[in-house]
Amino acid sequence: MKQVIVVDEDIDTSDPVRVEWALMTRWQPDKDTIILSGQKGSSLDPSRSDDGLTSKIGMDASLPPGIDKSPYESVL
């Protein structure tokens, strides 16, 4: 796994459109992203380095605790 996206419970994680919607409405790239270098990669990943390492990314598309969620509710 090279990418993880964290979402709130109101987002259907089996629907990629909903996960992308959460990213576009709840995620700020400069504040809500972590990139880890030098991580163990899958042997199936041809982009990993010769020593088997790769980088990984995490994106937090969840809302802060206690925030009024009504402006973030989907119309769908």
C-alpha positions in Angstrom: 0.0 0.0 0.0 1.4 3.4 -1.0 -1.6 5.6 -0.5 -4.0 6.0 2.4 -7.0 8.4 2.5 -8.7 9.0 5.9 -12.4 10.0 5.7 -15.3 10.4 8.1 -18.0 7.8 8.7 -20.4 9.6 6.4 -18.2 8.8 3.4 -18.8 5.5 1.7 -15.3 4.1 1.3 -16.4 1.6 -1.3 -17.4 4.5 -3.7 -14.3 6.2 -5.2 -16.5 9.2 -6.3 -17.5 9.8 -2.6 -13.8 9.5 -1.5 -12.7 11.9 -4.1 -15.5 14.3 -3.1 -14.2 14.1 0.5 -10.8 15.0 -0.7 -12.0 18.0 -2.8 -14.2 19.4 0.0 -12.3 18.5 3.3 -8.6 18.1 2.5 -6.0 20.9 2.3 -2.9 19.4 0.7 -0.5 21.7 2.5 -1.9 20.8 6.0 -3.5 17.4 5.7 -0.8 15.4 3.9 2.1 13.3 5.1 4.8 11.8 2.9 7.0 9.0 4.3 10.3 8.2 2.5 12.4 5.1 2.8 9.5 2.7 3.5 9.4 -1.0 2.7 7.8 -1.5 -0.7 6.0 -4.4 -2.3 8.0 -6.8 -4.3 5.3 -6.3 -7.0 6.1 -2.6 -7.3 8.6 -2.0 -10.1 9.0 1.6 -9.1 10.7 0.7 -5.7 14.4 1.2 -5.4 17.0 -1.6 -5.6 16.9 -2.0 -1.8 13.1 -2.5 -1.9 12.3 0.9 -0.5 9.6 3.4 -1.7 7.7 6.5 -0.5 4.2 6.5 0.8 1.5 9.1 1.2 -1.3 9.7 3.6 -4.1 12.2 3.1 -6.5 13.2 5.9 -9.9 14.1 4.4 -11.7 14.0 7.7 -13.2 16.9 9.6 -11.8 18.2 12.9 -13.6 17.0 16.0 -16.4 19.3 17.2 -16.7 21.2 14.0 -20.2 22.1 12.6 -20.5 19.5 9.8 -23.5 21.0 8.1 -21.5 23.0 5.5 -19.7 19.8 4.6 -22.8 17.6 4.0 -23.2 16.3 0.5 -26.3 17.1 -1.5 -26.3 13.7 -3.1 
